[in-house]
Amino acid sequence: MRALPARIKPSRGFSHIFYLGLNLLLPILAYILVRIDFVSIAILLIVLSKWRMFAVRPRYWMANLIGNGVDIMVAVSLVLFMASTTGGWWQLFWMVLYGGWLLWLKPRYDVLSVSAQAMIGQLLGLSLLYLKFGDSSIVGLVAGTWLVTYLSARHYLTSFEEPHSALLAHIWAYFSASLAFVLAHWLLFYGTVAQIIVILTTIGYGLAALYYLDATERLSGLLRRQMLGIMLAILFIIIVFSNWTGATL
């Protein structure tokens, strides 16, 4: 089911200025709310900003939630990262990133921009899941990994005329959730980065690049072998040189 348009982006005139002002106001308000320790209200503000998803018949709500899933993941992740540090400059850094997302990257619909949105959404979503909720139950980590990777894959495939986008997204999410189930028994960290994030980023970004090159008819046999070789080499290094005792590296 295709999502109904859940956002309108005016391209000129006063409406465009008003639109930009509202998008600029949201990260500023989120920053202020985080500073005064009202993080829950900041997240609620993000949810309320997506009210147009529900300004349609209820049968379209799920499709609109899936279509806006990456945007919500990025916004919530940036706000929670903003709240996880007490350093004022770091909080300003996350606020600026949120503003850049809303004003520059999110409104763009070309293939490379949508691909970047999906990749950023998966990276931030997984980082938030394992950094903030890494001590959750295995069921929670598996479900969270499935949700993040599924929404990211669906978002990525919207730029291509892919008739099996839902199926491919489910396959990627199932693979990611299965990997989460296995690795959650060890849950290794490289500093603050969970090992599973490195693995899923390597495989996911590599497969996305191969898909993009194939869809644009620029994928040669040599390039395919080179990219697969790089992916396998990275995975080999991760597997061989990881400390499987569960210690933080």
NUGUVEX-594111 format. One record per residue: residue in three letters; x, y, z negated of N, C-alpha, C, O in turn. Coordinates in steps of 0.02 Angstrom, whole numbers, plus 32768, in hexadecimal, padded with zeros to 4 digits. Last residue first. Example, Ala and Ser with C-alpha at 12.3 -4.5 7.8 and 13.67 -1.06 7.14 Angstrom:
residues 2
REC|code|nxx|nyy|nzz|caxx|cayy|cazz|cxx|cyy|czz|oxx|oyy|ozz
REC|SER|8282|7F90|7E9E|82AC|7FCB|7E9B|8285|8002|7E76|829E|8039|7E6E
REC|ALA|8294|7EE4|7E7A|8267|7F1F|7E7A|8294|7F5B|7E7A|82C8|7F5A|7E59
***
This chain:
residues 249
REC|code|nxx|nyy|nzz|caxx|cayy|cazz|cxx|cyy|czz|oxx|oyy|ozz
REC|LEU|8709|7F5A|7B49|874C|7F66|7B64|875B|7FB0|7B66|8791|7FC4|7B7B
REC|THR|86BC|7F01|7AC8|86BB|7F3E|7AF1|8701|7F4E|7B08|8730|7F4E|7AE0
REC|ALA|86A4|7E4F|7AD2|86C1|7E8C|7AB5|86BC|7EC7|7AE4|86B8|7EBE|7B21
REC|GLY|867C|7DD7|7B04|8648|7E07|7AF2|8662|7E46|7AD3|863B|7E6F|7ABB
REC|THR|86D6|7D81|7B36|86C5|7D77|7AF0|868F|7DA7|7AD8|8677|7DA1|7AA0
REC|TRP|86FF|7D97|7BB6|86BE|7D77|7BAD|86AF|7D65|7B65|8681|7D3E|7B57
REC|ASN|8742|7E1A|7BFC|874A|7DF7|7BBB|8707|7DD8|7BAA|86DA|7DFB|7B92
REC|SER|876D|7E0F|7CAA|8741|7E23|7C73|874E|7DFA|7C35|8762|7DC0|7C38
REC|PHE|87B6|7DE5|7D16|87D8|7E0E|7CE4|87AA|7E27|7CAC|87BF|7E51|7C84
REC|VAL|875D|7D9A|7D66|879C|7D7C|7D4E|87B9|7DA3|7D13|87D2|7D85|7CE4
REC|ILE|86F1|7DF0|7D83|86E6|7DAF|7D63|8726|7D94|7D43|8725|7D7B|7D0A
REC|ILE|872D|7E61|7DBE|8702|7E68|7D83|86FC|7E26|7D5D|8701|7E24|7D20
REC|ILE|8770|7E28|7E2B|8796|7E4A|7DF7|876E|7E50|7DB7|8788|7E46|7D80
REC|PHE|8700|7DF9|7E73|8734|7DCA|7E5B|875C|7DE9|7E23|8769|7DC8|7DF0
REC|LEU|86BF|7E70|7E93|869E|7E40|7E67|86D0|7E0E|7E4A|86CA|7DFA|7E10
REC|ILE|871F|7EA6|7EEB|870C|7ECA|7EAD|86EC|7E9A|7E7B|86FC|7E9B|7E40
REC|ALA|871D|7E44|7F4F|875B|7E52|7F2B|874D|7E76|7EE9|876B|7E66|7EB5
REC|LEU|869B|7E4D|7F80|86B1|7E0F|7F5E|86F0|7E1A|7F36|86F8|7DFD|7F00
REC|MET|869F|7ECF|7FB7|8670|7EBF|7F82|8687|7E81|7F5B|8686|7E81|7F1E
REC|ILE|8702|7EBD|801A|870D|7EED|7FE4|86DF|7EDE|7FA9|86F5|7EDF|7F6F
REC|GLY|86C2|7E5E|806C|8701|7E4E|804C|8710|7E7C|8011|8727|7E65|7FDD
REC|LEU|8655|7EA6|809A|8649|7E6C|806F|8689|7E58|804A|8686|7E43|8010
REC|MET|869C|7F04|80E6|8674|7F1A|80AD|8665|7EE0|807E|8669|7EE8|8041
REC|GLN|86DA|7EB1|8146|8702|7EDC|811B|86DB|7EF0|80DD|86F5|7EEE|80A5
REC|ARG|866E|7E74|8186|869D|7E4B|8161|86C8|7E75|8132|86D7|7E5E|80FB
REC|ARG|8632|7EE6|81BF|860D|7EBD|8190|863D|7E93|8165|8635|7E8E|8129
REC|LEU|8696|7F11|8216|8683|7F3C|81DE|865D|7F14|81A9|8666|7F1F|816D
REC|LEU|8696|7EA5|8271|86D2|7EB4|824A|86C1|7EDE|820D|86DA|7ED1|81D6
REC|GLY|8616|7EAD|82A8|8629|7E72|8283|8666|7E7E|8257|866A|7E66|821E
REC|SER|85CB|7F4F|828C|85F0|7F1E|82B4|8602|7EE3|8288|85FE|7EE6|824B
REC|LEU|8549|7FB7|8283|8569|7F83|825C|858A|7F50|828B|8567|7F2B|82AE
REC|ARG|84F9|8015|82B9|8540|8026|82B4|8567|7FF1|828E|85A1|7FFC|827A
REC|GLU|846D|801D|82BE|8492|7FFA|82F3|84DC|800E|82F5|84F9|8017|832A
REC|THR|8428|8047|8253|843D|807B|8282|8469|8060|82B9|8487|8086|82DF
REC|ALA|8419|7FD1|820E|83DD|7FF3|8226|83ED|8029|8259|83C5|8037|8285
REC|ASP|849E|7FB5|81EC|847B|7F88|8219|843D|7FAA|8237|842E|7FA2|8272
REC|LEU|84B8|801D|8194|84E0|8018|81D2|84BE|7FEA|8204|84C0|7FF7|8240
REC|TYR|845A|7FFE|812F|8457|803E|8153|847D|803A|8196|8464|8051|81C9
REC|TYR|8486|7F80|8104|8442|7F88|8120|843E|7FC7|814A|8422|7FC7|8180
REC|LEU|8505|7FA2|80D2|84FF|7F72|8109|84BB|7F79|812B|84B6|7F77|8169
REC|ALA|84DD|7FF8|806A|8507|8012|80A1|8503|7FE4|80DD|84FE|7FFC|8116
REC|ALA|8497|7F9D|801A|8474|7FD8|8035|849B|7FF5|8070|847D|8008|80A3
REC|LEU|84FD|7F46|7FF5|84C6|7F2D|801F|849F|7F67|803F|848A|7F62|8078
REC|GLY|854A|7FA1|7FA7|8566|7F7F|7FE2|8530|7F66|8011|8534|7F70|804D
REC|TYR|84F3|7FC5|7F42|850A|7FF9|7F70|8528|7FDA|7FAF|851F|7FF4|7FE6
REC|GLY|84E2|7F43|7F07|84AA|7F6A|7F21|84BF|7F9E|7F53|84A1|7FA4|7F88
REC|ILE|8564|7F1A|7EE1|853C|7EF2|7F0F|8506|7F1C|7F2F|84FC|7F19|7F6C
REC|THR|858C|7F87|7E8D|85B6|7F6F|7EC4|858D|7F49|7EF8|8593|7F56|7F33
REC|THR|8520|7F8F|7E34|8531|7FC9|7E5E|855B|7FB3|7E99|8550|7FC9|7ED1
REC|LEU|8525|7F13|7DF6|84EB|7F24|7E1F|84F7|7F61|7E4B|84DC|7F65|7E82
REC|ILE|85A5|7F20|7DB7|8597|7EEA|7DE7|855C|7EFC|7E14|8561|7EF6|7E51
REC|VAL|8596|7F8F|7D65|85CB|7F8F|7D97|85BC|7F5A|7DCD|85C6|7F67|7E08
REC|ILE|852E|7F62|7D14|8523|7F9E|7D3E|8558|7FA0|7D76|8548|7FB1|7DAF
REC|ILE|8565|7EF9|7CD0|8531|7EEA|7D00|8524|7F26|7D2E|8510|7F1D|7D67
REC|GLN|85BC|7F39|7C76|85D7|7F13|7CAF|85A3|7F07|7CE5|85B2|7F0B|7D20
REC|ALA|8595|7FDF|7C44|8589|7F97|7C40|85A1|7F75|7C80|859C|7F90|7CB7
REC|VAL|85FB|805D|7C0A|85DA|8043|7C46|85D2|7FF7|7C40|8604|7FD4|7C37
REC|THR|8649|8092|7BAA|8601|809A|7BA1|85D9|807D|7BDB|859C|8084|7BDE
REC|GLY|86C3|801F|7BB4|86B6|8060|7B96|866C|8066|7B86|8653|8043|7B5A
REC|TYR|8676|7FAB|7BFC|86B5|7FCC|7C0B|86AE|8013|7BF2|8697|803F|7C16
REC|PHE|8626|7F24|7BA9|8628|7F6C|7BB8|866F|7F80|7BC9|869F|7F6B|7BA8
REC|LEU|85BF|7E92|7BBA|8600|7EB2|7BB4|85FB|7EFC|7BC8|85D2|7F0F|7BF1
REC|LEU|8556|7E2E|7B98|854E|7E77|7B9B|8590|7E9A|7B8D|8598|7EBC|7B5A
REC|TRP|8533|7DA7|7B7D|8576|7DC1|7B6E|8575|7E0D|7B69|8591|7E2A|7B3B
REC|HIS|84AF|7D96|7B9A|84CA|7D6D|7B65|8510|7D81|7B51|8528|7D70|7B1B
REC|ALA|8499|7DE3|7C08|8484|7DFF|7BC8|849B|7DD5|7B8D|849C|7DEC|7B55
REC|LEU|84BB|7D98|7C76|84EF|7DC2|7C59|84DA|7DE1|7C17|8505|7DF7|7BF0
REC|VAL|8440|7D53|7C92|847E|7D2F|7C85|84B0|7D5A|7C5E|84CB|7D44|7C2B
REC|PHE|83E3|7DBA|7CA2|83D5|7D84|7C72|8415|7D5F|7C60|841F|7D4C|7C26
REC|ALA|841E|7E05|7D07|8417|7E23|7CC5|840A|7DED|7C90|8424|7DF1|7C59
REC|LEU|840E|7DAD|7D71|8452|7DBD|7D5B|8450|7DDB|7D14|847B|7DCD|7CEB
REC|SER|8384|7DB4|7D7A|83A4|7D74|7D6B|83EB|7D7E|7D51|8401|7D5D|7D23
REC|ALA|8373|7E3A|7D9D|8358|7E22|7D5E|8378|7DE0|7D49|8385|7DD5|7D0E
REC|SER|83B1|7E38|7E1C|83CC|7E62|7DE7|83B4|7E4B|7DA2|83DB|7E49|7D72
REC|PHE|835D|7DDF|7E62|83A4|7DD0|7E5A|83C2|7DF7|7E20|83E7|7DDC|7DF7
REC|TYR|82E5|7E29|7E59|82E9|7DE6|7E3C|8332|7DD1|7E31|8343|7DB6|7DFC
REC|ALA|8308|7E9C|7EA1|82F6|7EA2|7E5A|82FA|7E5E|7E37|8310|7E5A|7DFD
REC|TRP|831D|7E64|7F1F|8353|7E87|7EFD|8345|7E8C|7EB2|8372|7E82|7E89
REC|ILE|829B|7E32|7F37|82D5|7E05|7F37|830F|7E24|7F11|832F|7E03|7EE9
REC|HIS|824D|7EA6|7F34|8241|7E72|7F02|827D|7E42|7EFE|828F|7E2C|7EC7
REC|ALA|8280|7EE7|7FA5|8287|7F06|7F63|827D|7ED3|7F2B|82A1|7ED4|7EF9
REC|LEU|8256|7E8D|8007|829E|7E98|7FFC|82AB|7EB7|7FB8|82DA|7EA5|7F95
REC|LEU|81CA|7E9C|7FFB|81EA|7E5B|7FF0|8234|7E63|7FE1|824E|7E44|7FB3
REC|ALA|81B9|7F23|801C|81A4|7F0B|7FDA|81C6|7EC9|7FCA|81DD|7EBF|7F92
REC|SER|81EA|7F26|80A2|820B|7F4D|806D|81F9|7F34|8027|8224|7F2F|7FFC
REC|HIS|81D2|7EED|811D|81D6|7EC1|80E2|81F7|7EE6|80A8|821A|7EC7|8080
REC|PRO|81D9|7F49|8182|8198|7F2B|8173|8197|7F00|8134|8162|7EF1|8119
REC|GLU|822A|7FDD|8185|8234|7F99|816E|81F1|7F7A|815C|81D2|7F8F|812B
REC|GLU|825F|8059|81BE|8221|8038|81D4|8228|7FED|81C6|822A|7FC3|81F3
REC|PHE|82A3|80B5|8136|82AB|8088|816F|8267|8069|8180|823C|8061|8155
REC|SER|828E|80FB|80C4|82A9|8120|80FD|82AF|80F6|813C|82BD|8110|8172
REC|THR|8269|80A1|8063|8234|80CC|807F|824D|80F2|80BC|8224|8109|80E5
REC|LEU|82D1|805D|8028|82B6|8041|8066|827F|806D|8086|826A|805F|80BE
REC|TYR|82E7|80A5|7FB1|831A|80A4|7FE6|82FB|808F|8029|830B|80AD|805C
REC|HIS|8275|8086|7F67|8281|80CB|7F7B|82B3|80CD|7FB5|82AA|80F2|7FE5
REC|ARG|8288|7FFD|7F53|824D|8015|7F78|8257|805B|7F91|8245|806B|7FCA
REC|ALA|82FE|8003|7F05|82FE|7FE3|7F46|82C2|7FF9|7F70|82CA|8006|7FAC
REC|SER|82CF|8046|7E92|8305|8062|7EBA|8306|8045|7F00|830E|8069|7F31
REC|LEU|826E|7FEE|7E61|825B|8032|7E75|8290|8051|7EA1|8280|8074|7ED2
REC|TYR|82C3|7F7D|7E46|828A|7F79|7E75|8276|7FBE|7E8E|826F|7FC8|7ECA
REC|THR|831D|7FAC|7DE7|8336|7F97|7E29|82FE|7F91|7E5C|8308|7F9F|7E97
REC|VAL|82C6|7FCA|7D7A|82F3|7FFD|7D97|8308|7FEA|7DDD|8306|8014|7E0A
REC|LEU|8284|7F4E|7D63|825E|7F8A|7D74|828B|7FBE|7D97|8278|7FDA|7DCA
REC|TRP|82EF|7EF5|7D43|82C2|7EE8|7D7B|829F|7F28|7D92|829C|7F36|7DCE
REC|THR|8320|7F33|7CD0|834A|7F2D|7D0B|8320|7F21|7D49|832C|7F3F|7D7E
REC|GLY|82B1|7F23|7C7A|82C8|7F65|7C8C|82F3|7F65|7CCB|82ED|7F90|7CF5
REC|ALA|82AC|7E96|7C71|8273|7EBB|7C8C|8288|7F02|7CA3|8273|7F19|7CD8
REC|VAL|8329|7E7E|7C36|8318|7E60|7C76|82E0|7E87|7C97|82E3|7E97|7CD3
REC|LEU|831E|7EC5|7BBE|8352|7ED7|7BEE|8343|7EBB|7C33|834E|7EDD|7C66
REC|GLY|82B1|7E80|7B82|82AC|7EC7|7B91|82E0|7EDE|7BC4|82D0|7F05|7BF1
REC|VAL|82E7|7E01|7B74|82AB|7E0A|7B9D|82A4|7E54|7BB1|8293|7E63|7BEA
REC|ILE|834E|7E18|7B1B|835F|7E04|7B5F|8323|7E0E|7B8D|832B|7E23|7BC6
REC|SER|8330|7EAB|7AB7|832B|7E64|7AC4|833D|7E56|7B0D|833A|7E82|7B37
REC|SER|83AD|7F2E|7AA6|8369|7F14|7AAA|836A|7EC9|7AB7|839F|7EAC|7AC1
REC|ASP|8426|7F6B|7AAB|841B|7F3C|7A74|83D3|7F22|7A72|83BF|7F02|7A41
REC|GLY|841F|7FC6|7B12|8445|7F88|7B1C|843C|7F55|7AE6|8448|7F1A|7AF1
REC|PHE|83E3|8040|7B20|83B9|8008|7B09|83DC|7FC5|7B12|83BB|7F92|7B1A
REC|LYS|8443|809B|7B4B|8416|80AE|7B14|83F0|8073|7AF7|83DE|8074|7ABC
REC|LEU|848B|8053|7BAC|84AE|807C|7B7C|8483|808C|7B3F|849B|808A|7B06
REC|TYR|842F|800E|7BF8|8461|7FE7|7BD4|8488|8011|7BA2|84A4|7FF6|7B72
REC|LEU|83D6|8074|7C27|83BD|8036|7C0A|83F2|8014|7BDF|83E3|8000|7BA6
REC|LEU|842A|80D7|7C5D|8400|80E6|7C24|83EA|80A6|7C00|83EB|80A2|7BC3
REC|SER|8461|808D|7CC7|848C|80A9|7C94|8465|80B9|7C55|847B|80AA|7C1D
REC|LEU|83F0|8070|7D13|8414|8039|7CF3|8441|8053|7CBB|8448|8033|7C87
REC|GLY|83CE|80F6|7D39|839F|80CB|7D16|83C1|8092|7CF2|83B1|8084|7CB8
REC|LEU|8441|8123|7D7D|842C|8144|7D3F|83FC|8118|7D17|8401|8114|7CD9
REC|LEU|8443|80C5|7DE9|847D|80CE|7DBD|8468|80ED|7D7B|847C|80D5|7D46
REC|GLN|83C4|80D5|7E25|83D8|8094|7E0A|8411|809C|7DD8|8410|807D|7DA3
REC|GLY|83C9|815E|7E48|8395|8145|7E1C|83A8|8103|7DFD|839E|80F9|7DC1
REC|ILE|8434|8160|7EA1|843A|8185|7E62|8406|816B|7E30|8415|8163|7DF5
REC|MET|83FA|8112|7F07|8438|80FC|7EE6|8442|811F|7EA3|8456|80FF|7E72
REC|ALA|838A|8160|7F2C|8381|811C|7F13|83BF|8104|7EEC|83B9|80E5|7EB7
REC|GLN|83CA|81D6|7F57|839A|81D8|7F20|8391|8193|7F01|8391|818C|7EC4
REC|ALA|8415|81A6|7FC3|8438|81C0|7F88|8409|81C3|7F4C|841E|81B5|7F14
REC|SER|83AB|8185|8018|83D9|8151|8001|83FE|8167|7FC2|8405|8141|7F92
REC|VAL|8378|8204|802E|834E|81D3|800C|8378|8199|7FF2|836B|817F|7FBC
REC|SER|83E8|8239|8073|83D2|8256|8033|83A7|8226|800C|83AF|821F|7FCF
REC|LEU|83F1|81E8|80E5|8429|81E9|80B6|8414|8206|8072|842B|81EE|803E
REC|VAL|8373|8202|8124|8386|81BF|810E|83BE|81C0|80D9|83B9|819D|80A6
REC|ASP|8319|8292|80E5|8341|826E|8117|835B|822E|80F9|835A|8224|80BC
REC|TYR|82D4|82DC|8087|82B5|829E|809E|82DC|827A|80D5|82C4|824A|80F1
REC|ARG|82E3|833D|7FF1|82FD|832A|8032|82E3|82E5|8045|82DD|82B8|801B
REC|PRO|82BF|835F|7F6F|8293|8374|7FA6|82A9|835C|7FEB|8284|8367|801B
REC|LYS|832D|8327|7F1F|82EA|8309|7F1F|82BF|8320|7F59|829B|82F6|7F75
REC|LEU|839D|837F|7F31|839B|833B|7F4B|8355|831F|7F51|8344|8302|7F85
REC|TRP|8376|8408|7F02|839D|83F9|7F3F|8392|83B3|7F5A|8380|83AB|7F94
REC|LEU|8324|8414|7E93|8324|844A|7EC5|8347|8437|7F06|8338|8452|7F3A
REC|LEU|8332|83A0|7E44|82F0|83BA|7E55|82F1|83EA|7E90|82C5|83E8|7EBA
REC|TRP|83BF|8390|7E3B|8395|835A|7E54|8352|8375|7E6C|833C|8364|7EA3
REC|GLY|83E4|8408|7E01|83FC|83F8|7E44|83D3|83C1|7E64|83C5|83C2|7EA0
REC|GLY|83A6|83F9|7D83|8391|842E|7DB0|83A6|8421|7DF8|8380|842E|7E26
REC|TYR|83F2|838D|7D54|83AA|8386|7D5C|838F|83BB|7D8C|8366|83AC|7DB7
REC|LEU|8470|83CA|7D4E|8466|8390|7D7A|841B|8386|7D87|8408|8377|7DC0
REC|VAL|8455|842B|7CEC|8466|8440|7D31|845D|8407|7D62|8445|8412|7D9A
REC|MET|8440|83D6|7C7F|840A|8402|7C96|8417|8419|7CDE|83E9|841A|7D07
REC|TRP|84BD|839C|7C6F|8484|8372|7C82|844A|839C|7C9B|8426|8386|7CC9
REC|PHE|8502|8413|7C4B|8516|83EC|7C86|84DD|83C0|7C9E|84CE|83BE|7CDA
REC|LEU|84C5|8436|7BD4|84BE|8462|7C0E|84D0|843E|7C4F|84B1|8449|7C82
REC|GLN|84F6|83CC|7B88|84AE|83D2|7B93|849F|8400|7BCE|8472|83F3|7BF5
REC|TRP|857E|83EC|7B8A|8567|83AE|7BAA|851C|83B0|7BB7|8505|8399|7BEB
REC|TRP|857B|8463|7B41|8590|8464|7B86|857B|8425|7BAB|8568|8429|7BE6
REC|GLY|8550|8436|7AC1|8527|8465|7AE8|8539|8466|7B31|850D|846A|7B5C
REC|GLY|8550|8395|7A83|8579|83CA|7AA1|854F|83F6|7ACE|8530|83DE|7AFD
REC|THR|8508|832C|7A5D|84FD|8369|7A37|8526|83A3|7A52|851F|83DC|7A3B
REC|THR|84B4|82B7|7AC4|84F1|82DA|7AB2|84DF|831A|7A8C|84AC|833A|7A9B
REC|SER|843A|8285|7AE5|8469|8257|7AC5|84AA|8278|7AB0|84D4|8259|7A8F
REC|ALA|83F0|82DD|7B2E|83E1|82D9|7AE7|8414|82AE|7AC1|841A|82B2|7A84
REC|MET|8421|82C7|7BAC|8428|830A|7B90|841E|8307|7B44|8441|832A|7B1E
REC|PHE|83F4|8247|7BBD|843C|8252|7BB9|844B|8296|7B9B|847B|829F|7B75
REC|LEU|836D|8266|7BC3|8385|823D|7B8B|83D1|8241|7B85|83EC|823F|7B4D
REC|VAL|836A|82B1|7C3A|8355|82D0|7BFB|836F|82A8|7BBF|8385|82C6|7B8E
REC|LEU|8397|8252|7C96|83BE|828F|7C8B|83AB|82B1|7C4A|83D5|82CC|7C27
REC|SER|8331|81F2|7C8D|8376|81E0|7C7D|839E|821F|7C6E|83C3|8220|7C3C
REC|VAL|82C0|8239|7CB9|82C2|821F|7C74|8309|820F|7C5F|831D|821D|7C27
REC|ALA|82E9|8253|7D3F|82D8|8289|7D11|82DD|8272|7CC8|82FC|8294|7C9F
REC|VAL|82FD|81D3|7D75|8334|8203|7D73|8326|8239|7D3F|8352|824A|7D18
REC|MET|827C|819B|7D68|82B7|817B|7D49|82F0|81AD|7D41|830F|81B1|7D0C
REC|ILE|822F|81F2|7DB7|8222|81ED|7D6F|825D|81CF|7D4B|8270|81E7|7D15
REC|ASP|8268|81D6|7E35|8268|821A|7E1A|825E|821A|7DCE|8280|823E|7DAA
REC|VAL|824A|814E|7E41|8290|8163|7E3E|8294|81AA|7E20|82C1|81B7|7DF8
REC|GLY|81BA|814E|7E46|81DF|812C|7E11|8226|8144|7E0A|823E|814E|7DD2
REC|ASN|8164|817B|7EA3|8185|81AE|7E79|81B1|818F|7E43|81CA|81B3|7E18
REC|GLY|8135|8104|7EDB|8153|8136|7F06|8179|816C|7EDF|81AA|8187|7EF9
REC|ILE|80FC|80C7|7E6B|8136|80A8|7E8C|815B|80DB|7EB6|8198|80DE|7EB6
REC|LEU|8093|8121|7E55|80C6|8116|7E21|8105|80F7|7E3E|813C|810A|7E2C
REC|ASN|804C|8112|7ECC|806C|8152|7EBE|80A0|814C|7E86|80D4|816E|7E89
REC|ALA|801E|808F|7EBC|8049|80A0|7EF5|806E|80E2|7EE9|80A8|80E8|7EFB
REC|MET|7FD0|80A0|7E49|800A|8075|7E47|803A|8085|7E80|8077|8087|7E77
REC|TRP|7F6A|80F9|7E78|7F97|810C|7E42|7FD7|80E2|7E42|800E|80FD|7E3B
REC|TYR|7F0A|80D9|7ED3|7F49|80F1|7EEE|7F7D|8100|7EB7|7FB6|8111|7EC6
REC|ARG|7E9B|80B8|7E8E|7EBB|8082|7EB3|7EFD|8097|7ED2|7F24|806C|7EE8
REC|PRO|7E6A|8131|7E57|7E94|8104|7E2E|7EB7|80CD|7E55|7EEC|80B6|7E40
REC|ARG|7E7D|81BA|7EC9|7E56|8181|7EB1|7E84|8150|7E8C|7EBE|8148|7E9E
REC|VAL|7EDF|8242|7E86|7EC3|821B|7EBD|7E9A|81E3|7E9F|7E94|81DD|7E62
REC|ALA|7F35|827A|7E2C|7F00|82A4|7E47|7EE1|8284|7E85|7ECC|82A7|7EB3
REC|PHE|7FA2|8239|7DFF|7F61|821E|7DE8|7F27|8248|7E01|7EEE|823C|7DED
REC|MET|800B|827E|7E31|8008|8237|7E40|7FC3|821B|7E31|7FAC|81EB|7E51
REC|ARG|8004|82FB|7DF9|7FE5|82F2|7E3B|7FE4|82A9|7E51|7FBE|8297|7E7F
REC|TRP|804F|82FA|7D85|8006|82F0|7D80|7FE5|82E3|7DC4|7FB0|82C4|7DC8
REC|LYS|80D3|8303|7D64|80C1|82D5|7D9A|8075|82CA|7D9D|805F|8296|7DB5
REC|SER|80E1|834F|7CF5|80F2|836F|7D35|80E1|8343|7D71|80E0|835B|7DA9
REC|LEU|80C8|82F4|7C90|8092|8323|7CA3|80A1|8345|7CE6|8073|8358|7D0A
REC|VAL|8147|82B9|7C89|810D|8291|7C9E|80D4|82BE|7CB5|80B3|82B0|7CE7
REC|ILE|8191|8325|7C5A|81A2|8307|7C9A|8167|82DF|7CB5|8156|82E3|7CF0
REC|LEU|8154|8339|7BDF|8151|836E|7C11|8161|8353|7C56|8142|8367|7C87
REC|LEU|817B|82C6|7B9D|8134|82CF|7BAC|812B|8305|7BE1|80FF|82FF|7C0C
REC|ILE|8202|82E5|7B8D|81EF|82AD|7BB9|81A5|82B2|7BCD|8193|82A4|7C06
REC|ALA|81F3|8350|7B34|8215|835A|7B74|8203|8323|7BA6|81F7|8330|7BE1
REC|ILE|81B9|830F|7AC9|8191|8340|7AED|81B0|834F|7B31|818D|835A|7B62
REC|SER|8225|82C1|7AA1|81E7|82A1|7AB7|81BB|82D0|7ADF|819C|82BD|7B10
REC|VAL|8280|8322|7A75|828F|82FB|7AB1|8250|82DA|7ACD|8246|82D7|7B0A
REC|PHE|8293|8397|7A23|8251|8380|7A38|8258|8358|7A79|823B|836A|7AAD
REC|ASP|8305|83DB|79F4|82F7|8397|79DE|82AF|8381|79EB|8291|835E|79C2
REC|ILE|8329|844E|7A2C|8304|8455|79ED|82E9|8411|79D5|82BE|840E|79AA
REC|ARG|8369|841D|7A9E|8390|8443|7A6E|836D|844A|7A2B|838D|844C|79F7
REC|VAL|82FD|83E6|7AE3|8330|83BA|7AC9|8359|83DE|7A93|8369|83C0|7A60
REC|LEU|82BA|845C|7B06|8299|842B|7ADB|82CB|83FA|7ABC|82C4|83E6|7A82
REC|ILE|8318|8496|7B5B|8304|84B9|7B1E|82E5|8488|7AED|82F3|848A|7AB1
REC|TYR|831D|8436|7BC3|8359|8446|7B9D|8347|8467|7B5A|8363|8455|7B26
REC|ALA|829A|843E|7BF3|82B2|83FF|7BD7|82F0|840B|7BAC|82F7|83ED|7B76
REC|LEU|829B|84C1|7C23|826F|84AF|7BEB|8285|846E|7BC9|8284|8468|7B8C
REC|ILE|82F7|84AC|7C8B|8305|84DE|7C56|82DB|84CF|7C18|82F4|84D0|7BE0
REC|PRO|82B9|844F|7CDE|82F6|843B|7CBA|8308|846C|7C82|8325|8458|7C50
REC|LEU|8244|84A4|7D01|823E|8463|7CE1|827F|844E|7CBE|827C|843B|7C83
REC|LEU|8268|8517|7D48|8251|851E|7D03|8251|84DB|7CDE|825E|84DA|7CA2
REC|LEU|8283|84EC|7DC7|82BA|8505|7D9F|82A8|8509|7D56|82D2|8501|7D2A
REC|ASN|8204|84CB|7DF1|8236|8496|7DEE|8273|84AC|7DC6|8293|8483|7DA5
REC|LEU|81C8|854A|7DED|81AF|8514|7DC2|81E2|84DC|7DBA|81EB|84C1|7D84
REC|GLY|8215|858C|7E4F|8215|85A3|7E0A|81FD|856E|7DDA|821A|8565|7DA5
REC|LEU|81F5|8547|7EC3|823A|8544|7EAA|823D|8559|7E61|8263|853C|7E39
REC|TYR|816E|856E|7ECB|8180|8527|7EC6|81C6|851F|7EA9|81D2|84F6|7E7D
REC|PHE|817A|85F7|7EDC|8157|85DE|7EA1|8169|8594|7E94|8173|8580|7E5B
REC|ILE|81B9|85F7|7F59|81DC|8614|7F1F|81BD|85FA|7EDE|81E1|85EA|7EAF
REC|HIS|8153|85BD|7FA5|8194|859B|7FA0|81BB|85B5|7F63|81DA|858E|7F3F
REC|SER|80EF|861B|7F99|80E3|85D8|7F7F|8124|85B2|7F77|812C|858C|7F47
REC|PHE|8125|868A|7FDB|811D|868B|7F92|8113|8646|7F75|812C|8638|7F3E
REC|GLY|8187|863C|8061|815B|866D|8043|8158|8668|7FF7|8182|8648|7FD7
REC|ARG|8195|8589|8085|81A6|85CF|808E|8175|85FB|8066|8143|85E3|804C
REC|SER|8172|8506|806D|81B2|8512|808E|81C4|855C|8095|81FC|856B|80A9
REC|PRO|8133|84A8|7FE4|812D|84E1|8011|8171|84F2|802E|81A4|84EE|800B
REC|LYS|8117|8408|7FCD|8152|8433|7FCA|8149|846C|7FFB|8156|8463|8036
REC|ILE|80B9|83A2|7F69|80B6|83D0|7FA1|80EF|8401|7F9A|80F7|841F|7F65
REC|ARG|80A2|82FA|7F3C|80C1|833A|7F31|80BE|8363|7F71|80C0|8348|7FA8
REC|ALA|806F|8282|7F5D|8065|8297|7F18|8086|82D9|7F09|8087|82EF|7ED0
REC|PRO|801C|8238|7FE1|804B|826C|7FCF|803D|8287|7F89|8006|829E|7F7B
REC|LEU|7FFA|818C|7FB5|7FE3|81CD|7FCD|8016|8202|7FB9|8039|81FA|7F87
REC|ALA|805A|80FF|7FE0|8047|8131|7FAE|802D|816F|7FD1|8047|8183|8005
REC|ARG|801F|806B|802C|8046|80A8|8031|802C|80DB|7FFF|7FF0|80E2|7FF5
REC|MET|802A|7FC4|8000|8000|8000|8000|802C|803E|8000|805A|8043|7FD7
***
